Amino acid sequence: MSMEKICIWGTGRVADEVLKRCDIFKQYDLLGFIDNDERKQGQTYNGRPVYAPEKLHDMSIERIIILTDSYAAISWQIRQCLKINHVPIEDKNFFYRQGVLNRYRESCNAEIREILDYITENTLEVFNYPFAKKYETMACDVEYDSVCGLFYVMHKDKRMYFARSLNTPEAVVRYYRSILLEQDGSSPHRYLDSSFQVSKDDIVVDVGVAEGNFALEVIDSVSKIYLIESDEQWIEALKETFRSYEDKVVIIKKYVSSIDIGSYSRLDTLFPGTVNFIKMDIEGNEWDALLGAEQLFRRSSNLKCAICSYHTDCDEALIKKTLSDYGMRCTTTPGYMWFPSIGRNGFISDKLCRGIVRGVK
């Protein structure tokens, strides 16, 4: 059987990352690369020639894969400027999608099969479920506070401010949609649901707060909440969001870790007493942070936690083992995520991961 003839558009960072991980040369007949940069045209990249876009008209290609962050602009160029309409155009996740399909093709797991069926007809995303599509165009009202110079939205009838780097309404809308998507009732990333909640008068620790949506949703019921965030821009926004809750909110500028050094601190050091709920989302450093929280977990007899476990391949197993050693009963949220981050793996993985490990004691 002959291999599919493809052409790749892009010879930069994204292409470097994808081609380093995906051995496409054994699966596809790669006719060459396309790049708008005239300096690269006529050169070679990964052993194949780099052409100007117009060369596509002379190539017998069956598929074009865009390996850049400018999928919309380049696909428009292909369709509208080059008038190429007979060839499928794929985004930068195409090869990862093929990797996921190949990895799990023999799986009998019903949850996995649901995702495979979905990505067979759709591009691979972080959330590969029909519910995600409603957030692509969801309307969001964004307001500007001229006093502090920050944008905000009304979230659960409360102002939620955004970092100064999100300096246009469009940027805020994109970010806010991603928040709502993560916490959708069908999302594998949701921290809480009808059977897993923060209880009245709990002492809560939110590690990796960012914009503070989780904290804002539980603020009225808790007795105290500690917001741990290392990004100064988010701390500025958090101070505005929780200005009227200063009696029960403490903002801590720290990196949470398994050691105490400089700006890094253990939860055991930060909290010598007990707490009731720990939420943690710190970009793949959750396991390390848990290693610095053994005494806090052992001291706290009435404790729940929601720990993100999707950043790298081994997170779920490591987090579950650590929490179990601390006397917690562990479950995971239903469903799977695919997270395109190099992180601790050292590469972008084709593994589907559980979103949240929940613990109860």
C-alpha positions, 0 to 999 in steps of 0.5 A, spaced: 500 500 500 502 506 498 503 511 503 499 518 503 503 524 500 503 530 504 506 537 505 508 540 511 507 548 512 512 551 517 519 550 519 519 553 525 519 552 533 512 548 532 515 543 526 521 542 530 517 540 536 512 535 532 517 532 528 522 531 534 517 526 537 513 524 531 516 519 526 512 521 520 517 519 515 515 511 516 508 513 515 507 518 510 510 520 503 513 527 505 514 531 499 517 537 502 515 543 506 512 550 505 514 556 508 512 564 507 519 566 509 523 567 502 530 566 506 528 559 507 525 557 500 530 553 496 533 550 503 532 543 506 529 542 512 529 535 516 532 532 509 526 535 505 526 541 500 523 548 502 518 551 497 514 557 496 507 557 497 506 557 490 509 550 489 503 547 492 500 547 485 505 543 482 505 537 487 501 531 487 499 532 495 493 528 498 494 532 505 497 539 508 499 539 515 500 546 518 505 546 523 505 553 526 501 557 531 497 561 525 493 555 522 487 560 521 491 565 517 495 560 513 489 555 511 485 562 509 491 563 505 491 556 502 484 556 500 483 564 498 489 566 495 492 559 492 485 557 491 487 550 493 480 547 495 481 539 494 486 537 499 484 536 506 488 541 511 490 539 518 492 543 524 499 542 528 495 536 532 494 532 526 500 527 528 499 527 535 492 525 533 494 519 529 499 517 535 493 517 540 489 513 535 494 508 534 496 508 541 489 506 543 486 502 537 486 496 541 483 499 547 476 496 550 475 502 555 469 505 554 471 512 556 477 511 551 473 509 545 468 515 546 474 519 545 477 515 539 470 516 536 470 523 537 477 525 534 476 520 528 471 526 526 474 532 529 481 535 531 485 533 537 484 538 543 485 538 550 478 536 551 475 531 546 468 531 547 462 535 544 460 539 550 467 543 548 464 546 542 459 550 545 465 555 548 468 556 542 463 562 540 460 563 547 458 570 548 462 574 554 461 581 557 468 584 558 468 590 563 474 595 564 475 598 571 479 605 569 481 606 576 486 599 577 486 599 569 484 592 569 479 588 565 474 584 569 468 579 568 462 578 572 463 571 574 457 568 579 455 575 580 462 577 582 467 581 579 473 577 577 479 581 574 484 579 569 492 579 569 494 586 566 497 582 560 490 580 558 490 587 555 484 587 550 477 584 551 478 579 546 484 576 550 480 576 556 474 573 552 478 567 550 481 566 557 474 566 560 472 561 555 477 556 557 476 557 564 468 555 563 470 550 559 475 547 564 469 547 569 463 545 565 459 539 568 462 534 563 469 536 564 474 531 566 478 538 569 472 540 574 474 541 581 467 540 584 461 536 583 454 535 586 457 529 591 464 533 592 464 540 595 467 545 599 463 545 606 461 550 610 466 554 614 472 550 611 479 552 611 481 552 604 488 552 600 488 554 593 495 552 590 496 555 583 490 560 583 491 564 577 485 568 576 481 565 582 475 562 579 475 556 584 476 561 590 471 566 588 465 560 587 466 558 594 468 564 598 461 565 601 461 559 604 468 558 607 471 561 614 478 562 611 481 561 604 489 562 602 490 563 595 497 561 593 500 564 587 507 566 584 505 570 578 505 578 580 500 580 575 495 575 577 496 577 584 495 584 582 488 582 579 487 577 585 487 583 590 482 587 586 477 581 585 477 579 593 478 586 595 471 586 599 473 579 602 479 581 606 477 578 612 477 571 610 482 571 604 490 571 605 494 572 598 501 568 599 506 569 593 510 563 593 512 557 589 509 551 593 515 545 593 518 539 597 523 544 599 524 551 603 529 555 599 528 562 597 521 563 594 519 556 594 516 553 600 513 547 603 505 547 605 508 544 611 511 550 613 506 555 610 500 551 614 503 549 621 495 547 623 490 544 619 486 545 613 479 542 610 480 543 603 486 543 598 485 545 591 492 544 586 493 546 579 501 548 578 503 546 571 505 539 573 509 540 579 503 537 584 507 531 586 513 535 588 508 540 592 505 534 595 511 531 598 512 537 602 505 537 605 506 530 609 505 533 616 499 537 613 495 531 610 496 527 616 494 533 621 488 534 618 483 529 619 477 532 616 480 533 609 478 533 601 483 535 596 482 536 588 489 535 585 490 536 577 493 530 574 493 531 567 500 535 566 505 529 565 504 521 563 505 519 571 502 524 575 496 520 576 500 514 579 504 519 583 499 523 586 495 517 588 500 513 591 502 519 595 495 521 597 494 514 599 500 514 603 497 520 607 491 516 609 487 519 603 481 515 599 482 517 592 478 517 586 479 521 579 474 525 575 470 521 569 473 522 562 480 524 560 484 530 557 490 530 552 495 536 554 500 538 549 505 540 554 513 538 554 513 539 561 516 533 565 516 528 560 521 532 555 516 531 550 509 532 548 505 525 549 500 521 546 497 519 552 490 520 555 490 522 562 485 523 568 484 530 569 483 531 577 485 526 583 480 527 588 482 525 595 478 524 602 479 523 609 
